[in-house]
């Protein structure tokens, strides 16, 4: 069992409020959303996933992993079940070297555990080991309007269609030649990831809200066409909206940033974390205030502390940085808080990565339960559409 380190418990109250604030599914929907684990029926199914792209950075941790851990340990009635997936099929939208992808999948799963997810209440598994994801994705694809998918903002930004289309002399075929179908249709697979578990609540960041709206749209289309099968999943927004690059606080923290000092990783040593924060871009104004537009660098560091402690930024400024005129002292305080948060996470990550048998058993058990859960849902889906 992974222990819950201090900051998880501090943020648990706010996460519990977020979950309680979400509307409950109807009694009929809740009854149909029962899971198979230990023969129990679960009132809520919380589902989310993360692509395997290497060791998680601080933005991944505060924007997703930490919330998953807090939610899994804040139990309302004991009738919740959590499904957290390494979404390796989604990772194929960009080519990956096979050996690297295998290693990244292990690293992603280890990050889930290291972040503190409750391994008894959470089903941790690799998406590709549950065939029902792709089967339901195809069924939903046969309902999904092209117009809805074409409006997805992430599709437009990742495909660079607007930029390519602006080049003089480019016809439609030339523009689309270098764009793969998987990049266009992956929101349908993402919808299937949720609906195949009859997910009732989905913790997401703001950049994924549009995709969850599409999931709800597809669930409604299916239900209208074939009868009420799927509950409409509710959005649970992560408390930490986004963490910015330490070297350019106008951009999100990213693994693709060319600067080695732009992101803090869960495996960074205490010294590496302190060095990166010392080099973080701030400004020349004395004191610490929260002003994302006027002082993005300072505000970004404040948001990191707020994300770790689960408190409003104003309270963080008042509690930790009132009267702090020196940026050196400010960064030192931020560094101390981040180091204290990530030290046990790093130690647990290293333990899990060193115990391949443990991680394999955990993922095997997760895939077994995920397959059993989705088999029941897909039996209902096949009956509804006439495939069985």
Buried (B, 14 or more C-beta within 10 A) or exposed (E): EBEBBEBBBEBBEBBBEBBEEBEBBEEEBBEBBBBBBEEEBBBBBBBBBBBBBBBBBBBBBBBBBBBBBBBBBBEEEEBBBBBBBBBBBBBBBEEBEEEEBEBBBBBBBBBBBBBBBBBEBBBBBBBBBBEBBBBBBEBBBEBBEEEBBEEBEBBEEBBEBEEBEEEEEEEEEEBBEEBBEEBBBBBBBBBBBBBBBBBBBBBBBEBBEBBBBBBBBBBEBBBEEBEBBBBBBBBBBBBBEBBBBBBBBEEBBBBEBEEEBBBBBBBBEBEBBBEBBBBBBBBEEEBBBBEBEEBBBBBBBBBBBBBBBBBEBEEBBEEBBEEBEEBEEBBBBBBBBBBBBBBBBBEBBBBBBEEEEBBEEBBEBBBBBBBEBBBBBBEBBBEBBEEE
